[in-house]
């Protein structure tokens, strides 16, 4: 599983002109599911997201986790994180099909909610416009094969 995690002042996702999800201070998470991912990877990435200490403490150091920072999460599915770009036209055979990806995407969301986070989402498979105001900017790449 892969995630692009951006610390934001605000973020939103719009579908067909309607805001589906919106947060203030927190993380915009673009989440991709690999064909070989299981519940273990979903739980591992949720645990990492919920504990990632990239918010500033009183000394200006990135040392505060999202819960202590009062962060919210906007989690958006993004199969293109598994694009194979060897040719000019990307292939997506490493991205999980919806029957595998949707339950794992939803598990990540539920795991974060179970830890007490306010979580907003996009809509799996929908054409979405994602807007954000990056904070820092701070952007972290997570890959469960490297965690």
N, CA, C and O of each residue as an XYZ file, in Angstrom:
588
protein
N       0.857     -1.164      0.000
C       0.000      0.000      0.000
C       0.903      1.226      0.000
O       1.956      1.245      0.637
N       0.470      2.238     -0.722
C       1.229      3.485     -0.794
C       0.332      4.647     -0.408
O      -0.871      4.656     -0.671
N       0.964      5.631      0.227
C       0.234      6.848      0.573
C       1.135      8.048      0.359
O       2.311      8.039      0.723
N       0.564      9.073     -0.233
C       1.200     10.383     -0.294
C       0.479     11.201      0.768
O      -0.718     11.466      0.657
N       1.209     11.592      1.783
C       0.637     12.288      2.936
C       1.128     13.728      2.918
O       2.328     13.990      3.011
N       0.193     14.651      2.797
C       0.537     16.066      2.778
C      -0.072     16.734      4.000
O      -1.272     16.622      4.253
N       0.774     17.433      4.756
C       0.268     18.227      5.876
C      -0.390     19.461      5.281
O       0.213     20.174      4.479
N      -1.633     19.707      5.682
C      -2.406     20.791      5.070
C      -3.030     21.698      6.128
O      -3.259     21.293      7.268
N      -3.295     22.935      5.713
C      -4.118     23.840      6.519
C      -5.586     23.562      6.251
O      -6.437     23.761      7.118
N      -5.878     23.090      5.017
C      -7.231     22.702      4.635
C      -7.149     21.866      3.367
O      -6.192     21.965      2.599
N      -8.179     21.034      3.163
C      -8.262     20.229      1.945
C      -9.709     19.825      1.730
O     -10.496     19.721      2.671
N     -10.038     19.599      0.462
C     -11.394     19.162      0.144
C     -11.381     18.325     -1.120
O     -10.451     18.390     -1.924
N     -12.432     17.537     -1.276
C     -12.628     16.763     -2.485
C     -14.048     17.042     -2.983
O     -15.017     16.993     -2.226
N     -14.135     17.335     -4.281
C     -15.410     17.685     -4.905
C     -15.717     16.681     -6.004
O     -14.840     16.303     -6.781
N     -16.994     16.247     -6.057
C     -17.457     15.316     -7.079
C     -18.710     15.913     -7.713
O     -19.677     16.231     -7.020
N     -18.684     16.060     -9.022
C     -19.828     16.622     -9.760
C     -20.295     17.949     -9.173
O     -21.496     18.197     -9.064
N     -19.350     18.796     -8.798
C     -19.679     20.121     -8.291
C     -20.104     20.180     -6.840
O     -20.419     21.258     -6.336
N     -20.123     19.036     -6.148
C     -20.533     18.981     -4.747
C     -19.355     18.549     -3.884
O     -18.674     17.570     -4.189
N     -19.120     19.292     -2.799
C     -18.040     18.923     -1.885
C     -18.438     17.642     -1.163
O     -19.452     17.595     -0.466
N     -17.624     16.604     -1.341
C     -17.860     15.296     -0.708
C     -17.217     15.226      0.665
O     -17.788     14.666      1.601
N     -16.008     15.805      0.779
C     -15.283     15.780      2.044
C     -14.424     17.019      2.174
O     -13.895     17.531      1.188
N     -14.292     17.496      3.402
C     -13.524     18.723      3.637
C     -12.947     18.686      5.041
O     -13.623     18.290      5.991
N     -11.687     19.103      5.166
C     -11.048     19.173      6.486
C     -10.339     20.504      6.653
O     -10.081     21.221      5.685
N     -10.033     20.816      7.900
C      -9.156     21.922      8.211
C      -7.748     21.366      8.356
O      -7.309     20.563      7.533
N      -7.049     21.782      9.380
C      -5.677     21.347      9.645
C      -5.607     19.825      9.754
O      -6.389     19.198     10.469
N      -4.657     19.252      9.029
C      -4.497     17.807      9.113
C      -3.693     17.232      7.974
O      -2.735     17.841      7.498
N      -4.097     16.041      7.538
C      -3.422     15.313      6.473
C      -4.373     15.084      5.310
O      -5.491     14.604      5.497
N      -3.924     15.427      4.108
C      -4.539     14.944      2.884
C      -3.767     13.686      2.533
O      -2.550     13.728      2.353
N      -4.472     12.564      2.434
C      -3.846     11.272      2.174
C      -4.360     10.727      0.850
O      -5.550     10.442      0.712
N      -3.465     10.583     -0.123
C      -3.779      9.906     -1.377
C      -3.319      8.467     -1.195
O      -2.136      8.218     -0.965
N      -4.244      7.521     -1.297
C      -3.976      6.139     -0.912
C      -4.133      5.186     -2.080
O      -5.188      5.136     -2.713
N      -3.079      4.425     -2.366
C      -3.111      3.418     -3.419
C      -2.981      2.028     -2.832
O      -2.221      1.807     -1.889
N      -3.728      1.093     -3.397
C      -3.716     -0.294     -2.925
C      -3.078     -1.178     -3.994
O      -3.469     -1.135     -5.160
N      -2.098     -1.977     -3.589
C      -1.375     -2.898     -4.470
C      -2.143     -4.216     -4.587
O      -2.892     -4.583     -3.681
N      -1.959     -4.918     -5.692
C      -2.667     -6.185     -5.922
C      -2.388     -7.226     -4.840
O      -3.220     -8.104     -4.611
N      -1.244     -7.149     -4.177
C      -0.897     -8.141     -3.158
C      -1.186     -7.678     -1.740
O      -0.883     -8.399     -0.789
N      -1.767     -6.491     -1.573
C      -2.034     -5.979     -0.227
C      -3.109     -6.791      0.486
O      -4.012     -7.358     -0.129
N      -2.971     -6.822      1.816
C      -3.915     -7.523      2.682
C      -4.324     -6.582      3.816
O      -3.908     -5.424      3.856
N      -5.135     -7.091      4.727
C      -5.530     -6.298      5.889
C      -4.317     -5.867      6.707
O      -4.335     -4.810      7.337
N      -3.273     -6.674      6.699
C      -2.066     -6.325      7.473
C      -1.462     -5.017      6.974
O      -1.055     -4.179      7.779
N      -1.398     -4.833      5.660
C      -0.851     -3.585      5.112
C      -1.768     -2.403      5.429
O      -1.290     -1.309      5.729
N      -3.071     -2.620      5.364
C      -4.022     -1.544      5.682
C      -3.856     -1.095      7.128
O      -3.852      0.103      7.410
N      -3.722     -2.030      8.027
C      -3.551     -1.688      9.451
C      -2.200     -1.025      9.693
O      -2.097     -0.102     10.502
N      -1.162     -1.491      8.995
C       0.171     -0.917      9.171
C       0.210      0.536      8.702
O       0.780      1.391      9.379
N      -0.394      0.818      7.546
C      -0.338      2.186      7.033
C      -1.217      3.112      7.865
O      -0.870      4.277      8.060
N      -2.356      2.610      8.362
C      -3.203      3.421      9.239
C      -2.460      3.761     10.526
O      -2.535      4.889     11.012
N      -1.752      2.795     11.071
C      -0.984      3.029     12.296
C       0.091      4.087     12.063
O       0.302      4.960     12.905
N       0.761      4.009     10.935
C       1.803      4.986     10.615
C       1.213      6.376     10.431
O       1.750      7.356     10.947
N       0.103      6.465      9.691
C      -0.561      7.753      9.480
C      -0.937      8.411     10.808
O      -0.714      9.604     11.013
N      -1.502      7.621     11.687
C      -2.025      8.153     12.952
C      -0.926      8.518     13.943
O      -1.184      9.203     14.933
N       0.278      8.073     13.687
C       1.373      8.360     14.614
C       2.490      9.210     14.031
O       3.487      9.466     14.705
N       2.338      9.644     12.805
C       3.390     10.378     12.103
C       3.611     11.754     12.734
O       2.751     12.630     12.644
N       4.747     11.932     13.359
C       5.031     13.167     14.112
C       5.648     14.222     13.202
O       6.868     14.383     13.151
N       4.780     14.940     12.483
C       5.260     15.972     11.566
C       4.611     17.332     11.817
O       4.748     18.254     11.012
N       3.911     17.446     12.933
C       3.378     18.748     13.321
C       4.351     19.385     14.300
O       5.008     18.696     15.081
N       4.435     20.722     14.247
C       5.453     21.422     15.029
C       5.078     21.555     16.494
O       3.922     21.791     16.845
N       6.099     21.397     17.348
C       5.926     21.638     18.776
C       6.206     23.110     19.069
O       6.412     23.894     18.142
N       6.216     23.489     20.331
C       6.415     24.893     20.706
C       7.793     25.428     20.319
O       7.993     26.641     20.249
N       8.744     24.523     20.067
C      10.082     24.940     19.649
C      10.222     24.977     18.123
O      11.301     25.261     17.602
N       9.120     24.688     17.405
C       9.172     24.711     15.948
C       9.715     23.437     15.326
O       9.987     23.404     14.126
N       9.879     22.385     16.123
C      10.389     21.102     15.626
C       9.221     20.195     15.251
O       8.194     20.190     15.930
N       9.375     19.430     14.172
C       8.354     18.447     13.810
C       8.443     17.294     14.807
O       9.276     16.397     14.678
N       7.556     17.347     15.810
C       7.649     16.401     16.906
C       6.283     16.023     17.466
O       6.213     15.281     18.445
N       5.187     16.516     16.867
C       3.861     16.301     17.413
C       3.060     15.402     16.470
O       3.039     15.609     15.257
N       2.406     14.403     17.053
C       1.596     13.497     16.238
C       0.260     14.147     15.880
O      -0.128     15.139     16.498
N      -0.448     13.601     14.888
C      -1.684     14.246     14.430
C      -2.776     14.336     15.496
O      -3.525     15.312     15.513
N      -2.884     13.364     16.370
C      -3.914     13.422     17.415
C      -3.658     14.595     18.348
O      -4.568     15.368     18.649
N      -2.414     14.726     18.807
C      -2.074     15.819     19.720
C      -2.151     17.184     19.033
O      -2.328     18.207     19.695
N      -2.017     17.196     17.711
C      -2.109     18.445     16.955
C      -3.555     18.806     16.611
O      -3.811     19.876     16.058
N      -4.499     17.921     16.935
C      -5.891     18.172     16.600
C      -6.172     18.046     15.113
O      -7.057     18.718     14.582
N      -5.420     17.187     14.443
C      -5.521     17.048     12.993
C      -6.731     16.228     12.569
O      -7.204     15.351     13.291
N      -7.214     16.545     11.371
C      -8.249     15.762     10.708
C      -7.607     15.080      9.508
O      -6.516     15.459      9.081
N      -8.286     14.073      8.966
C      -7.759     13.335      7.823
C      -8.753     13.364      6.664
O      -9.953     13.170      6.855
N      -8.240     13.607      5.471
C      -9.013     13.454      4.237
C      -8.300     12.366      3.447
O      -7.185     12.564      2.965
N      -8.955     11.214      3.320
C      -8.343     10.056      2.660
C      -9.036      9.828      1.325
O     -10.250      9.636      1.263
N      -8.236      9.851      0.250
C      -8.749      9.762     -1.113
C      -8.063      8.590     -1.818
O      -6.834      8.509     -1.831
N      -8.844      7.692     -2.399
C      -8.263      6.566     -3.136
C      -7.583      7.070     -4.405
O      -8.074      7.984     -5.068
N      -6.439      6.456     -4.732
C      -5.702      6.886     -5.920
C      -4.892      5.719     -6.482
O      -3.747      5.490     -6.093
N      -5.519      4.982     -7.413
C      -4.865      3.817     -8.005
C      -3.624      4.198     -8.798
O      -2.746      3.358     -8.995
N      -3.526      5.445     -9.258
C      -2.390      5.851    -10.085
C      -1.072      5.865     -9.315
O      -0.013      6.031     -9.920
N      -1.114      5.698     -8.005
C       0.136      5.602     -7.240
C       0.910      4.335     -7.592
O       2.093      4.218     -7.275
N       0.240      3.384     -8.250
C       0.913      2.164     -8.699
C       1.112      2.144    -10.210
O       1.137      1.074    -10.818
N       1.252      3.301    -10.810
C       1.494      3.387    -12.249
C       2.870      2.835    -12.605
O       3.859      3.111    -11.925
N       2.918      2.061    -13.668
C       4.167      1.591    -14.244
C       4.448      2.521    -15.421
O       3.722      2.508    -16.415
N       5.495      3.322    -15.306
C       5.785      4.357    -16.310
C       6.977      4.009    -17.187
O       7.671      4.905    -17.669
N       7.227      2.711    -17.403
C       8.329      2.327    -18.280
C       8.102      2.814    -19.704
O       9.052      3.161    -20.407
N       6.857      2.840    -20.123
C       6.542      3.414    -21.425
C       5.905      4.790    -21.181
O       5.706      5.195    -20.036
N       5.599      5.480    -22.236
C       5.005      6.815    -22.081
C       3.547      6.759    -21.645
O       3.017      7.732    -21.109
N       2.904      5.630    -21.872
C       1.519      5.460    -21.430
C       1.556      4.552    -20.201
O       1.858      3.364    -20.320
N       1.250      5.102    -19.013
C       1.343      4.305    -17.789
C       0.411      3.089    -17.812
O      -0.690      3.124    -18.362
N       0.898      2.027    -17.198
C       0.086      0.832    -16.974
C      -0.244      0.735    -15.491
O       0.477      1.271    -14.649
N      -1.333      0.052    -15.182
C      -1.791      0.018    -13.798
C      -2.049     -1.399    -13.295
O      -2.902     -1.601    -12.431
N      -1.322     -2.379    -13.823
C      -1.556     -3.772    -13.439
C      -1.193     -4.053    -11.983
O      -1.663     -5.044    -11.423
N      -0.379     -3.219    -11.360
C      -0.012     -3.416     -9.952
C      -1.043     -2.844     -8.987
O      -0.996     -3.124     -7.790
N      -1.974     -2.045     -9.502
C      -3.038     -1.479     -8.664
C      -4.123     -2.532     -8.477
O      -4.525     -3.203     -9.428
N      -4.587     -2.667     -7.247
C      -5.616     -3.658     -6.943
C      -6.931     -3.301     -7.628
O      -7.275     -2.127     -7.765
N      -7.652     -4.315     -8.052
C      -8.981     -4.147     -8.632
C      -9.943     -3.731     -7.512
O      -9.665     -3.982     -6.340
N     -11.056     -3.106     -7.853
C     -11.993     -2.618     -6.838
C     -12.451     -3.656     -5.813
O     -12.622     -3.320     -4.641
N     -12.654     -4.914     -6.229
C     -13.121     -5.920     -5.270
C     -12.119     -6.162     -4.148
O     -12.510     -6.561     -3.051
N     -10.848     -5.931     -4.400
C      -9.808     -6.027     -3.368
C      -9.543     -4.671     -2.737
O      -9.413     -4.563     -1.518
N      -9.464     -3.649     -3.555
C      -9.043     -2.326     -3.074
C     -10.074     -1.651     -2.175
O      -9.703     -1.047     -1.168
N     -11.351     -1.739     -2.513
C     -12.365     -1.023     -1.725
C     -12.384     -1.467     -0.263
O     -12.348     -0.610      0.620
N     -12.438     -2.777      0.033
C     -12.444     -3.164      1.449
C     -11.185     -2.723      2.203
O     -11.259     -2.392      3.387
N     -10.031     -2.717      1.527
C      -8.794     -2.307      2.197
C      -8.760     -0.794      2.401
O      -8.316     -0.321      3.447
N      -9.218     -0.041      1.422
C      -9.349      1.416      1.547
C     -10.276      1.740      2.722
O      -9.955      2.583      3.559
N     -11.417      1.070      2.776
C     -12.368      1.305      3.866
C     -11.811      0.879      5.215
O     -12.134      1.491      6.233
N     -10.979     -0.160      5.244
C     -10.354     -0.588      6.495
C      -9.397      0.479      7.011
O      -9.375      0.749      8.212
N      -8.614      1.088      6.141
C      -7.718      2.171      6.553
C      -8.535      3.296      7.181
O      -8.175      3.810      8.240
N      -9.620      3.674      6.539
C     -10.486      4.738      7.058
C     -11.016      4.360      8.438
O     -10.968      5.164      9.369
N     -11.526      3.124      8.568
C     -12.086      2.685      9.842
C     -11.023      2.616     10.941
O     -11.287      2.988     12.085
N      -9.839      2.150     10.602
C      -8.751      2.080     11.587
C      -8.411      3.475     12.111
O      -8.158      3.644     13.304
N      -8.403      4.466     11.235
C      -8.119      5.841     11.668
C      -9.255      6.380     12.529
O      -9.008      7.050     13.532
N     -10.477      6.097     12.153
C     -11.628      6.524     12.970
C     -11.609      5.837     14.330
O     -11.926      6.459     15.344
N     -11.241      4.566     14.358
C     -11.168      3.833     15.624
C     -10.155      4.448     16.581
O     -10.272      4.283     17.796
N      -9.166      5.154     16.048
C      -8.152      5.821     16.876
C      -8.597      7.227     17.279
O      -7.841      7.962     17.915
N      -9.821      7.597     16.908
C     -10.386      8.863     17.350
C     -10.280     10.012     16.366
O     -10.589     11.150     16.719
N      -9.853      9.743     15.145
C      -9.711     10.814     14.160
C     -11.018     11.099     13.442
O     -11.813     10.200     13.169
N     -11.216     12.381     13.143
C     -12.282     12.779     12.229
C     -11.736     12.541     10.833
O     -10.730     13.135     10.443
N     -12.405     11.664     10.073
C     -11.930     11.294      8.747
C     -13.002     11.621      7.715
O     -14.152     11.199      7.838
N     -12.610     12.371      6.707
C     -13.449     12.626      5.538
C     -12.850     11.821      4.383
O     -11.685     11.427      4.433
N     -13.654     11.580      3.344
C     -13.177     10.750      2.246
C     -13.615     11.303      0.900
O     -14.461     12.191      0.798
N     -13.004     10.738     -0.116
C     -13.485     10.912     -1.469
C     -14.476      9.789     -1.726
O     -15.089      9.262     -0.798
N     -14.625      9.430     -2.993
C     -15.500      8.320     -3.356
C     -14.711      7.413     -4.288
O     -14.268      7.838     -5.355
N     -14.540      6.177     -3.883
C     -13.733      5.239     -4.640
C     -14.234      5.157     -6.078
O     -15.422      4.942     -6.317
N     -13.320      5.331     -7.038
C     -13.632      5.198     -8.455
C     -14.263      6.412     -9.105
O     -14.452      6.437    -10.321
N     -14.592      7.423     -8.304
C     -15.225      8.619     -8.871
C     -14.171      9.547     -9.460
O     -13.003      9.509     -9.075
N     -14.604     10.374    -10.397
C     -13.760     11.445    -10.905
C     -13.869     12.593     -9.911
O     -14.956     13.123     -9.684
N     -12.738     12.978     -9.319
C     -12.741     13.940     -8.217
C     -11.807     15.102     -8.489
O     -10.810     14.964     -9.198
N     -12.139     16.241     -7.918
C     -11.234     17.379     -7.880
C     -10.804     17.522     -6.423
O     -11.635     17.652     -5.524
N      -9.497     17.496     -6.210
C      -8.952     17.590     -4.863
C      -8.231     18.928     -4.742
O      -7.372     19.262     -5.558
N      -8.590     19.680     -3.720
C      -7.962     20.972     -3.470
C      -7.310     20.934     -2.100
O      -7.831     20.315     -1.172
N      -6.166     21.601     -1.975
C      -5.518     21.655     -0.671
C      -4.645     22.889     -0.558
O      -4.145     23.425     -1.547
N      -4.482     23.316      0.670
C      -3.503     24.350      0.988
C      -2.433     23.667      1.824
O      -2.627     23.388      3.007
N      -1.292     23.403      1.179
C      -0.201     22.707      1.849
C       0.366     23.553      2.975
O       0.409     24.780      2.888
N       0.798     22.884      4.026
C       1.375     23.544      5.185
C       2.840     23.138      5.275
O       3.150     21.988      5.584
N       3.726     24.063      5.012
C       5.165     23.796      5.121
C       5.931     24.169      3.870
O       6.648     25.169      3.898
N       5.829     23.449      2.797
C       5.066     22.222      2.596
C       5.755     21.013      3.219
O       6.981     20.906      3.238
N       4.934     20.117      3.722
C       5.410     18.837      4.246
C       4.655     17.754      3.501
O       3.432     17.657      3.600
N       5.391     16.934      2.749
C       4.800     15.816      2.025
C       5.666     14.590      2.269
O       6.879     14.619      2.061
N       5.021     13.499      2.717
C       5.714     12.266      3.075
C       5.176     11.141      2.203
O       3.965     11.026      2.017
N       6.067     10.308      1.666
C       5.672      9.120      0.917
C       5.788      7.909      1.831
O       6.841      7.663      2.420
N       4.694      7.154      1.946
C       4.704      5.931      2.736
C       4.454      4.742      1.812
O       3.591      4.800      0.936
N       5.206      3.676      2.012
C       5.013      2.450      1.266
C       5.161      1.307      2.257
O       6.198      1.184      2.909
N       4.134      0.467      2.380
C       4.189     -0.585      3.384
C       5.327     -1.577      3.147
O       5.729     -2.278      4.076
N       5.846     -1.649      1.938
C       6.999     -2.519      1.686
C       8.268     -1.962      2.329
O       9.262     -2.675      2.467
N       8.231     -0.689      2.721
C       9.390     -0.055      3.337
C       9.171      0.303      4.809
O      10.064      0.863      5.444
N       8.007     -0.011      5.353
C       7.723      0.333      6.760
C       8.078     -0.810      7.681
O       7.906     -0.701      8.895
